Amino acid sequence: MEPRNLSNKVKWMGAVDWNRRLFDTLIPLPDGTSYNAYLVEGSEKTALIDTVDPAMQDTLMQQLKGIERLDYIISQHAEQDHSGSIPALLKKFPQSVLICSEKAKGLLIDHLLIDPARIKTVADEETLSLGDCTLKFYMTPWVHWPETMVTYLPEDKILFSCDFLGSHIATTRLFAGRDPLVAEAAKRYFAEIMMPFRSFVKKNIEKIRTLDVEMIAPSHGPVYDQPAWIMDDHQDWVSDRYDNLVVLPYVSMHGSTEAMVDFLLSALVKRGVNVQKFELSTTDIGKLAMSLVSAMTIVIGTPTVHVGPHPTVFSATHLANALKPKLKYAAIIGSYGWGTKAVEQISDLIPNLKVEVLGTNMCKGYPKEADFAALDALAETIAQKHRAHFAELK
């Protein structure tokens, strides 16, 4: 794709990756992604903000073909999908200086073997003049690595936010507008990548709200030309607000656990509680992560495999623990053949979830009348907890 104008001084460059379906060999990309770089041409100097994934380096090089001089390469984040093309650019533009945070310098040297002599570090709120425009740098640690920063162009009121506020989505749209598909992709992105750093996201949202911003240009996904809504959404996701929602991830080997899951789901809905059910052997883990952003309760359903939880449940529980959602309550249900330690092992997997455990219901074989009665009681307990929470808000 050809470079596209954000303003008289700024061009979008980069690559739209329509075919990528997995990130970090872990994160599903059902809608592809993009790697955004931004060329800022001042009256005296020119800077490129971020680069692209090495797999699409040739696309960026083609876009830069007519650029005779590049004075600065700004690295806002050392992860290779943003920084991976820096070595080639330093070679193409031997006079250029690589600008990054102090913490990023070591990472860029370690990961990309960059000559330290080519690097200049900047501090929080330091500025860099390009002549008739200025780049101002703000340190935004842990969104989502410790070295990350964002760059502000006050003359055009554009914030280049790197991974912060981004979205994994392949599209020909330069601007997001209020596209609901972009909003969903942004929530998925937050859930999969930023949710573990919720407190840092909150601090950095407050930091950038002090700036006069008319456009937010992230390093993944389209540019936000109506930036208020994406900041408001992130403010909500990191807040203490909960949805009246139970997330119910499970696996069932012979139907016993699924019978328990379906009964509990019906019992919760009857009591006015919303439920999202995820059969883990086929589910999109990104959807599961999105559901956890504001859910109040998680109920994990598992059969027993060699005394412990099913491996798929083990993996999903470990992931939920890593994502650190703001859940209030949890429960564990499932089945076993002759003996089980699934409850103990699942409990050991979630030290990061600061939840109140409302119940553990494990049945031997197929659930019987007493097992269904216990599940009905669990549904009532969960519903009461949810009602009490929302009553306190009135």
C-alpha positions as CSV (number, residue, x, y, z in Angstrom):
1,M,0.0,0.0,0.0
2,E,1.2,3.5,-0.8
3,P,2.0,6.1,2.0
4,R,-1.1,8.0,3.1
5,N,-1.5,11.5,4.6
6,L,-2.5,12.1,8.1
7,S,-1.7,15.8,7.8
8,N,0.6,18.0,5.8
9,K,3.6,16.9,7.8
10,V,2.7,13.2,8.6
11,K,2.4,10.2,6.4
12,W,1.2,6.7,7.4
13,M,3.5,4.0,6.3
14,G,3.7,0.4,7.1
15,A,2.0,-2.8,6.1
16,V,-1.4,-4.5,6.4
17,D,-1.0,-8.1,7.2
18,W,-4.2,-9.7,6.0
19,N,-3.0,-13.3,6.4
20,R,-1.4,-13.5,9.9
21,R,-3.6,-15.6,12.2
22,L,-1.3,-16.0,15.3
23,F,0.8,-13.5,17.3
24,D,3.6,-14.6,19.5
25,T,2.7,-18.2,18.7
26,L,-0.2,-17.7,21.1
27,I,-2.7,-14.9,20.4
28,P,-5.3,-15.5,17.7
29,L,-5.6,-12.9,15.0
30,P,-8.9,-13.7,13.3
31,D,-8.9,-10.3,11.5
32,G,-5.2,-10.1,10.7
33,T,-3.3,-7.0,11.8
34,S,-1.2,-4.1,10.6
35,Y,2.3,-2.7,11.4
36,N,2.1,1.1,11.4
37,A,5.0,3.4,10.9
38,Y,4.7,7.2,10.6
39,L,6.9,9.6,8.7
40,V,7.1,13.1,10.1
41,E,8.6,15.7,7.7
42,G,9.6,18.9,9.4
43,S,11.1,22.0,7.7
44,E,14.6,20.9,8.8
45,K,14.6,17.3,9.9
46,T,12.7,14.1,9.1
47,A,11.7,11.3,11.5
48,L,10.2,7.9,11.2
49,I,8.2,6.7,14.2
50,D,8.4,2.9,14.6
51,T,9.0,0.4,11.8
52,V,7.3,-2.9,10.8
53,D,7.6,-6.6,11.4
54,P,10.7,-8.0,9.6
55,A,8.4,-10.2,7.4
56,M,7.1,-7.0,5.8
57,Q,10.3,-5.0,5.7
58,D,10.3,-4.8,1.9
59,T,7.0,-3.0,1.9
60,L,8.3,-0.3,4.2
61,M,11.5,0.0,2.2
62,Q,9.5,0.5,-1.0
63,Q,7.5,3.3,0.7
64,L,10.7,5.0,1.7
65,K,12.2,4.8,-1.8
66,G,11.8,8.5,-2.5
67,I,13.0,9.6,0.9
68,E,16.6,10.8,0.4
69,R,17.3,11.7,4.1
70,L,16.0,10.2,7.3
71,D,17.5,12.0,10.3
72,Y,15.8,10.1,13.1
73,I,14.2,6.7,13.7
74,I,12.0,6.7,16.8
75,S,11.7,3.4,18.5
76,Q,8.8,3.6,21.0
77,H,8.9,-0.1,21.8
78,A,11.6,-2.8,21.3
79,E,9.4,-5.7,20.4
80,Q,10.3,-6.9,16.9
81,D,6.9,-6.2,15.2
82,H,7.8,-2.6,15.7
83,S,11.5,-2.5,15.8
84,G,12.5,-5.5,13.6
85,S,13.2,-3.4,10.5
86,I,15.5,-0.9,12.4
87,P,18.8,-2.5,11.4
88,A,17.9,-2.3,7.7
89,L,16.9,1.3,8.1
90,L,20.1,2.2,9.9
91,K,22.0,0.7,7.0
92,K,19.9,2.5,4.4
93,F,20.2,5.8,6.1
94,P,23.7,5.9,7.7
95,Q,23.4,9.4,9.0
96,S,20.2,8.6,11.0
97,V,20.1,8.5,14.8
98,L,18.0,6.0,16.7
99,I,15.9,7.6,19.4
100,C,14.5,5.6,22.3
101,S,13.9,5.5,26.0
102,E,16.8,4.7,28.3
103,K,15.3,1.3,29.1
104,A,14.8,0.5,25.4
105,K,18.4,1.0,24.6
106,G,19.6,-2.2,26.2
107,L,16.8,-4.2,24.7
108,L,17.4,-2.9,21.2
109,I,21.1,-3.8,21.5
110,D,20.3,-7.3,22.9
111,H,17.5,-8.2,20.5
112,L,18.7,-6.5,17.3
113,L,22.5,-6.2,17.9
114,I,22.4,-2.4,17.2
115,D,25.6,-0.4,17.5
116,P,25.2,1.7,20.7
117,A,26.9,4.6,19.0
118,R,23.8,5.0,16.7
119,I,21.4,5.4,19.7
120,K,20.3,8.5,21.5
121,T,18.1,8.1,24.6
122,V,15.4,10.6,25.6
123,A,13.7,11.2,29.0
124,D,10.1,11.9,29.9
125,E,8.7,15.1,28.3
126,E,12.0,15.7,26.4
127,T,11.5,17.3,23.0
128,L,13.1,16.9,19.6
129,S,12.9,19.7,17.0
130,L,12.3,18.9,13.4
131,G,12.3,22.6,12.5
132,D,8.7,23.8,12.2
133,C,7.4,20.9,14.3
134,T,8.4,19.2,17.5
135,L,8.2,15.7,18.8
136,K,7.6,15.4,22.6
137,F,8.2,12.0,24.3
138,Y,6.3,10.6,27.2
139,M,7.4,7.5,29.1
140,T,4.5,5.1,29.4
141,P,6.0,2.0,31.1
142,W,4.2,-1.3,31.1
143,V,1.9,-0.7,28.2
144,H,3.0,-3.3,27.7
145,W,6.8,-3.6,28.2
146,P,8.9,-1.6,30.7
147,E,10.6,0.6,28.1
148,T,7.6,1.8,26.1
149,M,7.0,5.5,25.4
150,V,4.6,7.5,23.2
151,T,5.3,10.5,21.0
152,Y,3.2,13.7,20.7
153,L,3.3,16.1,17.8
154,P,1.7,19.3,19.3
155,E,1.5,21.3,16.1
156,D,-0.8,18.7,14.6
157,K,-2.2,17.4,17.9
158,I,-1.4,13.8,17.0
159,L,-0.4,11.2,19.6
160,F,1.6,8.3,18.3
161,S,0.7,5.6,20.9
162,C,2.5,2.5,19.7
163,D,0.9,-0.6,21.3
164,F,-1.1,1.5,23.7
165,L,-4.7,1.8,22.5
166,G,-4.1,-0.3,19.4
167,S,-6.1,-3.0,17.6
168,H,-5.3,-6.1,15.7
169,I,-7.3,-5.7,12.5
170,A,-6.4,-5.7,8.8
171,T,-8.3,-3.0,6.9
172,T,-7.9,-0.5,4.1
173,R,-9.4,2.2,6.3
174,L,-6.9,4.8,7.4
175,F,-9.2,6.2,10.1
176,A,-11.3,4.2,12.6
177,G,-14.2,6.6,12.9
178,R,-16.7,4.8,15.2
179,D,-16.5,1.5,13.4
180,P,-17.8,-1.2,15.7
181,L,-15.4,-3.8,14.2
182,V,-12.5,-1.7,15.3
183,A,-14.0,-1.3,18.7
184,E,-14.3,-5.0,19.1
185,A,-10.7,-5.5,17.8
186,A,-9.5,-2.9,20.3
187,K,-11.2,-4.7,23.2
188,R,-9.7,-8.0,22.1
189,Y,-6.3,-6.3,21.9
190,F,-6.7,-4.9,25.4
191,A,-7.9,-8.2,26.8
192,E,-5.1,-10.3,25.3
193,I,-2.2,-7.9,25.8
194,M,-2.9,-5.0,28.2
195,M,-5.3,-6.5,30.8
196,P,-2.4,-7.8,33.0
197,F,-1.1,-4.3,33.2
198,R,-4.5,-2.7,34.1
199,S,-3.2,-0.4,36.8
200,F,-0.4,0.9,34.4
201,V,-3.0,1.4,31.6
202,K,-5.1,3.5,34.0
203,K,-2.1,5.7,35.0
204,N,-1.1,6.2,31.4
205,I,-4.6,7.0,30.2
206,E,-4.7,9.8,32.8
207,K,-1.3,11.0,31.6
208,I,-2.3,11.3,27.9
209,R,-5.7,12.9,28.8
210,T,-3.7,16.0,29.8
211,L,-2.6,16.4,26.2
212,D,-4.6,18.2,23.5
213,V,-5.2,15.3,21.1
214,E,-7.2,15.3,17.9
215,M,-5.8,12.1,16.5
216,I,-4.3,8.9,18.0
217,A,-2.0,6.9,15.7
218,P,-1.3,3.5,17.1
219,S,1.2,0.9,15.7
220,H,-1.6,-1.6,15.1
221,G,-4.9,-0.9,13.5
222,P,-6.5,2.2,12.0
223,V,-5.9,5.8,13.3
224,Y,-8.4,7.2,15.8
225,D,-9.7,10.4,14.3
226,Q,-12.3,10.5,17.0
227,P,-10.0,9.6,19.9
228,A,-12.4,10.3,22.9
229,W,-14.2,7.0,22.5
230,I,-11.1,4.7,22.6
231,M,-9.8,6.5,25.7
232,D,-13.3,6.3,27.3
233,D,-13.4,2.5,26.5
234,H,-10.0,1.9,28.1
235,Q,-11.0,4.0,31.1
236,D,-14.0,1.7,31.6
237,W,-12.0,-1.5,31.1
238,V,-9.6,-0.5,33.8
239,S,-12.2,0.8,36.2
240,D,-13.9,-1.0,39.1
241,R,-17.1,-1.4,37.1
242,Y,-18.5,-5.0,36.6
243,D,-21.0,-6.6,34.2
244,N,-23.6,-8.9,35.6
245,L,-21.8,-11.8,33.9
246,V,-20.6,-15.3,34.7
247,V,-17.9,-16.6,32.3
248,L,-18.1,-20.4,32.1
249,P,-15.1,-22.1,30.4
250,Y,-15.2,-25.9,30.4
251,V,-14.3,-29.2,28.8
252,S,-16.4,-32.4,28.9
253,M,-15.0,-35.8,27.9
254,H,-18.1,-38.0,28.3
255,G,-20.9,-35.6,28.9
256,S,-21.0,-35.4,32.7
257,T,-19.3,-32.0,33.1
258,E,-21.3,-30.6,30.2
259,A,-24.6,-31.6,31.9
260,M,-23.4,-29.7,35.0
261,V,-22.5,-26.7,33.0
262,D,-25.8,-26.6,31.1
263,F,-27.8,-27.0,34.3
264,L,-25.8,-24.2,36.0
265,L,-26.2,-21.9,33.0
266,S,-30.0,-22.3,33.0
267,A,-30.2,-21.8,36.8
268,L,-28.2,-18.6,36.5
269,V,-30.2,-17.2,33.6
270,K,-33.4,-18.0,35.5
271,R,-32.1,-15.8,38.3
272,G,-31.3,-12.9,36.0
273,V,-27.5,-13.5,35.6
274,N,-26.0,-13.4,32.1
275,V,-23.6,-16.2,31.2
276,Q,-21.0,-16.7,28.5
277,K,-20.1,-20.3,27.9
278,F,-16.9,-21.5,26.3
279,E,-16.2,-25.1,25.3
280,L,-12.4,-24.9,25.5
281,S,-11.4,-27.5,22.9
282,T,-12.9,-25.3,20.2
283,T,-13.1,-21.8,21.6
284,D,-11.2,-18.7,20.5
285,I,-9.2,-17.8,23.5
286,G,-9.4,-14.2,22.5
287,K,-13.1,-14.3,22.9
288,L,-12.6,-15.8,26.3
289,A,-10.2,-13.1,27.3
290,M,-12.6,-10.4,26.1
291,S,-15.4,-11.8,28.2
292,L,-13.2,-11.6,31.3
293,V,-12.6,-7.8,30.9
294,S,-15.6,-6.8,33.1
295,A,-17.1,-10.1,34.2
296,M,-17.9,-10.5,37.9
297,T,-17.6,-14.3,38.2
298,I,-15.8,-17.2,36.6
299,V,-16.9,-20.8,36.9
300,I,-14.4,-23.3,35.7
301,G,-15.8,-26.7,34.6
302,T,-13.5,-29.7,34.2
303,P,-13.5,-33.5,34.0
304,T,-10.7,-35.3,35.8
305,V,-7.7,-36.7,33.8
306,H,-5.3,-38.7,35.9
307,V,-6.5,-37.1,39.2
308,G,-6.1,-33.5,37.9
309,P,-8.0,-31.1,35.6
310,H,-8.2,-31.7,31.9
311,P,-5.1,-30.3,30.2
312,T,-7.1,-27.9,28.1
313,V,-8.7,-26.5,31.3
314,F,-5.3,-26.4,32.9
315,S,-4.0,-24.3,30.0
316,A,-7.0,-21.9,30.0
317,T,-6.8,-21.5,33.8
318,H,-3.1,-20.7,33.6
319,L,-3.9,-18.1,30.9
320,A,-6.7,-16.5,32.9
321,N,-4.3,-16.2,35.9
322,A,-1.7,-14.5,33.6
323,L,-4.3,-12.0,32.3
324,K,-5.3,-11.0,35.8
325,P,-8.9,-9.9,35.1
326,K,-10.7,-7.9,37.8
327,L,-13.0,-10.8,38.8
328,K,-14.7,-10.8,42.2
329,Y,-15.9,-14.4,42.5
330,A,-15.0,-17.9,41.3
331,A,-16.3,-21.5,41.5
332,I,-15.1,-24.9,40.2
333,I,-17.4,-27.6,39.0
334,G,-16.8,-30.9,37.3
335,S,-16.7,-34.7,37.4
336,Y,-14.4,-37.7,38.1
337,G,-14.3,-41.4,37.7
338,W,-12.8,-42.7,40.9
339,G,-10.9,-39.9,42.5
340,T,-9.9,-36.3,41.9
341,K,-7.6,-33.4,43.0
342,A,-8.8,-31.1,40.2
343,V,-10.1,-28.5,42.7
344,E,-6.8,-28.3,44.6
345,Q,-4.8,-28.1,41.4
346,I,-7.0,-25.5,39.7
347,S,-6.9,-23.4,42.9
348,D,-3.1,-23.5,42.8
349,L,-3.1,-22.2,39.3
350,I,-4.9,-18.9,40.0
351,P,-2.9,-17.0,42.7
352,N,-3.2,-13.8,40.7
353,L,-7.0,-13.9,40.8
354,K,-8.1,-12.1,43.9
355,V,-11.4,-13.8,44.1
356,E,-13.8,-15.1,46.7
357,V,-14.4,-18.8,45.9
358,L,-18.2,-19.4,46.2
359,G,-18.2,-23.1,45.8
360,T,-16.7,-26.3,44.4
361,N,-18.9,-29.0,43.1
362,M,-17.3,-32.2,41.8
363,C,-19.6,-35.2,41.1
364,K,-18.6,-38.9,40.7
365,G,-19.8,-40.1,37.3
366,Y,-22.9,-38.6,35.8
367,P,-24.5,-35.9,38.0
368,K,-27.4,-37.1,40.1
369,E,-30.3,-35.3,41.8
370,A,-28.1,-34.2,44.7
371,D,-25.4,-32.8,42.4
372,F,-28.0,-30.8,40.5
373,A,-29.4,-29.5,43.8
374,A,-25.9,-28.4,44.8
375,L,-25.5,-26.6,41.4
376,D,-28.9,-24.9,41.9
377,A,-27.6,-23.7,45.3
378,L,-24.4,-22.4,43.7
379,A,-26.4,-20.5,41.2
380,E,-28.4,-18.9,44.0
381,T,-25.3,-17.9,45.8
382,I,-23.8,-16.3,42.7
383,A,-27.0,-14.5,41.9
384,Q,-27.2,-13.2,45.5
385,K,-23.6,-11.9,45.3
386,H,-24.3,-10.1,42.0
387,R,-27.6,-8.6,43.3
388,A,-25.8,-7.3,46.4
389,H,-23.0,-5.7,44.4
390,F,-25.4,-3.8,42.2
391,A,-27.6,-2.8,45.1
392,E,-24.6,-1.2,46.8
393,L,-24.2,1.0,43.7
394,K,-27.7,2.5,43.9
